[in-house]
Amino acid sequence: MLKFSIQKLQILPFFLLFFLNSFSQNKVNVVLIGTYHFNNPGNDAIKTVDRDILSKENQIGLEKITDLIIKKYKPDQIFVESNYRTKKELNGHYQLYLNDQFSSFTDTIKNARSKRFYTEGETYQLAFRLAKKSSNKEIYPIDSLMNMRFDLLQKIIKSNPKSNQIFEAKLAELTKKSNECMAQKDLREVFKSLNTDKALNENKGFYISFANTIGLNENYLGSNLVADWYKRNLIMYANIQSQLAEETKNIVILVGTGHAAIMKDFIKNDDKFNLIELNTIL
């Protein structure tokens, strides 16, 4: 009996030390921003109305949004939905931006679609602006490009009248909500609407409640596509984890709402991070 008590007393300091160390480690604050694509390339199934991010009103909105983030959680690092393998190119553009020379690059772009991407895209309009105001020296890309066969999924959906009816109804509902969101005058209200739990869960729900049920007789095409979608987001998340600096206290993650819906779950289940709801900042 005495031997057992001594063993317990020997083990107790170890567990006390473990828990004290766990609580003493400060978590990294994460401001997760789910965004629409400012340049509106039209790649998504939901076709929303265009919103001119270069308008005076929206530029003021971006100034307010970035100022509010910096006031409460000035980011030490900013992670964006750009190809992880093009980090050098991305930061070359950022250096031009820091030196007020970004137009020397964009003015050389002849393709209208590409020009809109670089002049209006959220990475350049929001992330670059926020990073410069925060005195960040670089930007961190995280995207992993994968061949997602949504075309095959849609082909199967359209071949089944019942599935197609459900799909078209869901698409119409999401498009209506998206356009109502985009029609709001204040850009802050747009971002607040995009990042509610309800909006993000509806986005994620499309994959779980609908896409996952499609193509059971075609080698579970829908389930495999949903798995690939989660895999892509897990890789993106790994690219955040691998680039996180030891001294970092606050980070901002800027990704499309589809990614944000899934990443929010990852962050909540990662004991290194403390999720900051965007609506508490704006």
C-alpha positions in Angstrom: 0.0 0.0 0.0 2.8 2.4 0.9 4.6 1.5 -2.3 1.6 2.4 -4.4 1.2 5.8 -2.7 4.8 6.7 -3.3 4.4 5.8 -7.0 1.4 8.1 -7.2 3.3 10.9 -5.6 6.1 10.4 -8.1 3.7 10.5 -11.1 1.7 13.5 -9.8 4.5 16.2 -10.4 4.8 14.9 -14.0 1.1 15.5 -14.8 1.1 18.8 -12.9 4.1 20.0 -15.0 2.4 18.7 -18.2 -0.9 20.6 -17.6 0.9 23.8 -16.4 2.9 23.8 -19.6 -0.2 23.2 -21.7 -2.0 26.1 -20.1 1.1 28.4 -20.2 1.5 28.1 -23.9 -0.3 31.0 -25.6 -2.5 30.1 -28.5 -2.2 31.8 -31.8 -5.2 34.0 -32.6 -6.7 33.2 -36.0 -8.9 35.7 -37.9 -10.5 33.5 -40.6 -12.0 35.5 -43.5 -14.3 33.7 -45.9 -14.5 35.9 -49.0 -16.1 36.1 -52.4 -13.8 36.4 -55.4 -13.5 40.2 -56.0 -12.6 39.8 -59.7 -15.6 37.5 -60.2 -14.1 35.0 -62.7 -17.3 33.0 -62.9 -15.7 29.6 -62.1 -18.2 28.7 -59.4 -21.6 27.1 -60.0 -23.2 30.0 -58.1 -23.2 33.0 -60.5 -23.4 36.2 -58.5 -23.8 39.7 -59.5 -20.5 41.7 -60.1 -19.5 44.2 -57.4 -16.9 46.7 -58.4 -14.2 46.5 -55.7 -12.4 49.4 -57.3 -15.3 51.8 -56.6 -14.8 54.6 -54.1 -17.3 53.1 -51.8 -15.8 49.6 -51.7 -12.2 51.0 -51.4 -13.4 52.9 -48.3 -14.9 49.6 -47.1 -11.6 47.8 -47.5 -9.8 50.6 -45.6 -12.3 50.2 -42.7 -12.1 46.4 -42.6 -8.3 46.3 -42.6 -8.1 49.1 -39.9 -10.6 47.2 -37.7 -8.6 44.0 -38.0 -5.3 45.8 -37.2 -6.9 47.6 -34.2 -7.9 44.3 -32.5 -5.6 41.6 -34.0 -2.8 43.1 -36.0 -1.6 40.1 -38.0 2.0 38.8 -37.8 1.4 36.6 -40.8 -1.3 36.5 -43.5 -2.2 33.4 -45.4 -3.9 33.5 -48.8 -5.6 31.3 -51.3 -2.7 31.4 -53.8 -0.7 28.5 -55.2 1.8 27.3 -52.5 4.4 26.6 -55.2 4.4 30.2 -56.4 5.5 31.9 -53.1 8.5 33.6 -54.7 6.3 35.1 -57.5 3.6 36.2 -55.1 6.1 38.0 -52.8 7.8 39.6 -55.8 4.4 41.2 -56.5 4.1 42.1 -52.9 7.4 43.9 -52.9 6.3 45.9 -55.8 3.1 46.8 -53.9 5.1 47.8 -50.8 7.2 50.2 -53.0 4.1 51.6 -54.8 5.2 50.0 -58.0 2.6 47.3 -58.5 1.1 49.1 -61.5 4.4 48.7 -63.3 3.5 45.0 -63.4 -0.3 45.1 -63.9 0.0 47.7 -66.7 1.9 45.2 -68.8 -0.9 42.6 -68.7 -2.8 42.4 -72.0 -5.3 39.7 -71.1 -8.4 41.3 -69.6 -9.3 38.3 -67.4 -5.7 38.1 -66.0 -5.6 41.9 -65.5 -8.8 41.8 -63.4 -7.3 39.0 -61.3 -4.2 41.0 -60.4 -5.8 44.4 -60.0 -9.1 43.4 -58.4 -8.5 40.0 -56.7 -8.9 39.7 -53.0 -5.2 38.7 -52.4 -4.1 42.0 -53.9 -6.9 44.3 -52.8 -7.4 43.0 -49.2 -4.4 40.8 -48.2 -1.7 43.1 -49.6 -3.4 46.2 -48.1 -3.6 44.5 -44.7 -0.1 43.2 -44.8 1.4 46.6 -45.8 -0.5 48.3 -43.0 0.7 45.6 -40.6 4.4 46.1 -41.7 4.5 42.4 -42.8 7.5 41.5 -44.9 5.9 38.7 -46.8 2.7 36.9 -47.7 2.1 33.2 -47.3 0.3 31.2 -50.1 -1.4 27.9 -49.1 -3.4 26.6 -52.0 -3.0 23.2 -53.4 -4.3 22.8 -57.0 -6.2 19.5 -57.5 -8.1 18.2 -60.4 -11.6 18.3 -59.0 -14.0 16.6 -61.5 -17.2 18.7 -60.8 -18.0 18.3 -64.5 -18.4 14.5 -64.1 -20.6 15.1 -61.0 -22.8 17.5 -62.8 -23.1 15.1 -65.7 -24.4 12.4 -63.4 -26.8 14.9 -61.7 -28.2 16.0 -65.0 -28.8 12.4 -66.1 -31.2 11.9 -63.1 -34.3 14.1 -63.2 -34.8 13.9 -59.4 -31.2 14.8 -58.6 -31.2 17.5 -61.2 -34.3 19.1 -59.7 -32.8 19.1 -56.2 -29.5 20.5 -57.6 -31.2 23.3 -59.6 -33.4 24.3 -56.6 -30.4 24.4 -54.2 -28.4 26.3 -56.8 -31.2 28.9 -57.2 -31.5 29.2 -53.4 -27.8 29.8 -52.9 -27.6 32.2 -55.8 -30.5 34.2 -54.4 -28.9 34.5 -51.0 -25.5 35.3 -52.5 -26.9 38.1 -54.6 -28.8 39.5 -51.6 -25.6 39.5 -49.6 -23.6 41.2 -52.4 -26.3 43.9 -52.8 -25.6 45.3 -49.3 -24.1 48.8 -49.5 -21.5 48.4 -46.8 -18.7 46.0 -47.6 -18.4 45.2 -43.9 -21.9 43.9 -43.9 -21.1 41.7 -47.0 -18.3 40.1 -45.1 -20.3 39.7 -41.9 -23.1 37.9 -43.9 -20.6 35.6 -45.7 -19.0 34.5 -42.5 -22.0 33.6 -40.3 -22.1 30.0 -39.1 -25.4 29.6 -41.0 -23.9 30.7 -44.3 -20.7 28.7 -43.9 -22.7 25.6 -42.9 -25.0 25.9 -45.9 -21.9 25.9 -48.1 -20.4 22.9 -46.4 -23.8 21.2 -46.3 -23.9 21.0 -50.1 -21.0 18.6 -50.1 -22.2 16.5 -47.2 -25.9 16.3 -47.7 -26.1 16.3 -51.5 -22.8 15.7 -53.4 -21.9 12.8 -51.2 -25.0 10.9 -52.4 -24.3 11.2 -56.1 -22.7 8.4 -58.2 -23.0 5.5 -55.8 -23.1 3.2 -58.9 -20.2 5.0 -60.5 -17.5 4.0 -58.0 -18.9 6.5 -55.5 -18.0 9.5 -57.6 -19.7 11.9 -55.2 -18.0 10.5 -52.1 -14.6 10.5 -53.8 -15.1 14.1 -54.9 -16.1 15.2 -51.4 -13.1 13.4 -50.0 -10.8 15.2 -52.5 -12.4 18.5 -51.5 -11.6 17.8 -47.8 -8.1 16.6 -48.9 -7.4 19.8 -50.7 -8.4 21.8 -47.6 -6.3 19.6 -45.3 -3.3 20.2 -47.5 -4.0 24.0 -47.5 -4.3 23.8 -43.7 -1.0 21.9 -43.5 0.6 24.7 -45.6 -0.5 27.1 -42.9 0.9 24.9 -40.1 4.2 24.4 -41.9 4.7 28.2 -42.4 3.7 29.3 -39.0 6.5 31.3 -37.3 7.4 30.5 -33.7 7.0 34.1 -32.6 3.6 34.6 -34.3 0.7 35.7 -32.1 -2.0 36.7 -34.6 -2.7 35.4 -38.1 -5.2 36.1 -40.8 -6.4 33.5 -43.2 -8.1 34.8 -46.4 -9.8 32.1 -48.4 -13.0 31.6 -50.4 -16.1 30.8 -48.3 -16.1 27.2 -49.4 -12.7 26.7 -47.9 -13.5 28.8 -44.8 -16.5 26.6 -44.0 -14.2 23.5 -43.7 -11.2 25.3 -42.2 -13.3 26.7 -39.4 -13.7 23.1 -38.2 -10.0 22.4 -38.4 -9.1 25.5 -36.4 -11.7 24.7 -33.7 -10.1 21.3 -33.2 -6.5 22.5 -33.2 -5.3 23.3 -29.7 -2.6 25.6 -31.1 -5.2 28.1 -32.3 -7.8 30.4 -30.9 -10.5 31.2 -33.5 -11.6 34.8 -33.6 -15.0 35.3 -35.1 -14.9 37.9 -37.9 -18.2 39.4 -36.8 -16.7 40.3 -33.4 -14.2 42.5 -35.3 -16.3 44.2 -37.9 
